[in-house]
Amino acid sequence: MTRRCVLLLGGSFDPVHAGHVGLAHYFGTLLHPDELRLIPAGQPWQKPGLKTPAADRIAMLELAFPNWPMPVVIDDQEVRRDGASYAIDTLSALRGELGPETSLVLALGADQLANLHTWRDWRQLFDFAHLCFAARPGFSMTRDVLDAEVAKEVARRLANPPQLRSTPAGLAFIAPNLALDVSSTTIRAALAAGGDTGRLLPAPVLDYIQRHHLYQTY
């Protein structure tokens, strides 16, 4: 029996940008998941004081992922949750919803790998999902600045895409050549200043931002 695979991409999405889309596309192409699930943050503990309403961030997500080869689901559980959002709570809830046999793959950027040791119960994340990281060209866990315990834990769990698909959770994968240096902070500043965001934003998202006059006071 073929195991169901769900690719998870979470974030503030304030706004959703080309880096988010590129990350989902890369791991989507690699894993051929049965579903892409987007999880906008409610009040992430590391980024307090989100100013953009959840309704706008969700609306932009709906515009950023058209015509994908798999179903795209926007999961608003963190938006509905009271208090700070923690990945461990979200993954636990998803495991309860999707069952013990589904392969859950959480896609993360290189910055999140560097900060993983600061996440609540970070080791327990592997109990619920696989963790996939996008790293810059030339990345090496021996040369880059990583918490020693994170480096050790990730190294012992490294696996290939077929292994991720064939097991529910507990493995890690690093894409060592995925350069996605796109910053939401930089984009918001450019939008506030009336600057050119180039190709950093999907065209429908930029149109939404302009029509709704978002980020003009950042």
Secondary structure, DSSP 8 states (H G I E B T S, - for coil): ----EEEEEEE--TT--HHHHHHHHHHHHHH--SEEEEEE-SSBTTS----S-HHHHHHHHHHHSTT-SS-EEE--HHHHSSS-B-HHHHHHHHHHHH-SSSEEEEEEEHHHHHTGGGSTTGGGHHHH-EEEEE--TT--TTTS---HHHHHHHHHHB--HHHHHHSSS--EEEETT------HHHHHHHHHTT---TTSS-HHHHHHHHHTTTTTT-
